[in-house]
């Protein structure tokens, strides 16, 4: 999976302890909502976080499991990662 990261998103990933593997997993297996400003927000629902997918080995999945409570914001036109973070509250429409 080829994902472009902005400098801002790289800084946020470092600050918040979210790896590129976790970002790729959230984008590939997460749900998408539009943020109302042209961006797309990807996240994995709480009930789906515990299920391991077949594309990651068990050891790799266990290492990113705590990072899967995050969200990833992609720009609408270029599909570049704008920012990442941890979810503390439920996202409402």
N, C-alpha and C positions, 0 to 999 in steps of 0.2 A: 504494500500500500504506500503510495507516494503522497506525503502530506507536506505542505509548505508551512513553516512556522515563522511568525513575525518575531522581531526582537523582543517585543513586549511579552509575547507568549512564552518565549524561552526564559525570560526573567521570572515570570510568574510560576512556571513549572519548577524552576530551581527553588524559589522561595517557599512554595507550597508542597514540595516533595512529591510531585506527580511525574512519573516517567513517561517517555515516548511510547513505550509498550502499552501503558494504561490508556493514554490518549487514543492510540490506534484501536484498542479494544472498545473503548467507549463509543468511538465514531462508527465502528463496524457493527456492534451489537446493541447500541443504545437507541433510544427513542428520540425523535427530532421534534422540536417545537420552534416556531418562528418567533423572534423577539419583538417584532413590530418596527424594527429599524433596518430591515434588510438582512439581518443575520440569522443564523440557525444555531440553536442550542441543542446539544446532544447530551444525554444523561442515561443512566441505567436505573430502572426502578428498583426499589428496595427488595422486592420479592425475587427479582431476577439476578441480583448480585451474587447470590450463593451458588448459582449453577455454572459449572465449568463447561466451556465450549471445547470442541474437539480440535480447534486450531492452535491451542496453547497446551504445552505439557503441564502436568499437575504442579510441578515445582515452580514453574514460571507464573502460573495462575495464582498460587498461594502467595507469591512475593508481591503481586500487585492487587491482591484482594482488598486491602484497606484503602487503596487509592480509587476504587471504583465508586465511591460515594461522591465523586467529583462531577463537574460538568465541563464541556468544551464548547466554546463559541467560535463558529466559523463565519467568515464573511460570505455574503450571499452571492457575490459575483465571481470571486476568484477561488473560493474554497480554501483559503488560507486560515490557519488557526489564529484567532485574534487574542484570546485569553483562555485561561483555565482556572478553575477554583474548586473549592469544596462546597457541597450543598449543605446548608444548615436548616433551611426551611423548604417547604413544598412549593414548587413552582405553580402558580395559578395562571390561567389564561387571561 
